[in-house]
Amino acid sequence: MVGQLNNALVLRISLVGESTFAELRKSTRRMAFGAFAYQDIPFVKQVEELHSGWR
């Protein structure tokens, strides 16, 4: 991968069950807006904090 990723947003979405496309889209949108609340924290810092809990 070459270049810098700006505003990278990683989402985990469950496709289990019988959700309609509209429900899936609504859930993804809600999750994305929740993640944007933390966009001022660098992604690398978030990964380091999460990883330190695994040790």
N, C-alpha and C positions, 0 to 999 in steps of 0.2 A: 504494500500500500504506500503510495507516495502522496505527500501533502498533509495538510493539517485538517482535522475534522473540527468544524465549528458547530457548537450546539448539538453535539451527538446525544441522542436520546435512545437508550436501550429499554425496551419494554418486553415483558414476558406476558404472553396472552394465552389463555387456556381455550382450546377449541373442543373441549369435552362437553358433551351434552347436545341439545338440539336448539341452540340459539339461532335466531334469525340473523341475517346480515345487519339489519338495523340495530339489533341489540348488541351485536359484536362491535359495531362502529361506535355506538354510544358508550360502551364500556371502555373501549380503547381511547376515546376522546377524554373521558373522565380521568383515566389513568395518566394520559399525556399531560393534561393540565395540572394534575397533582405533581408530576415530575418537574414541570416547568417552575414550580414554586421553589425548587432547589437549584435552579440553573446558575446561581451566582457562586456555587461551590464547584471548584474544578473536578472533573470526572476522575482524574488520577487520585485526588485527595479522597474522594468517596470510596474508591477501590481500596486504597490503603487502609482506611478506617474499617471497612468491612472485613478485609483480609486479616487485620490485627485481632479481630474477634475469633478467628478460626484457630489461632495458635494455642 
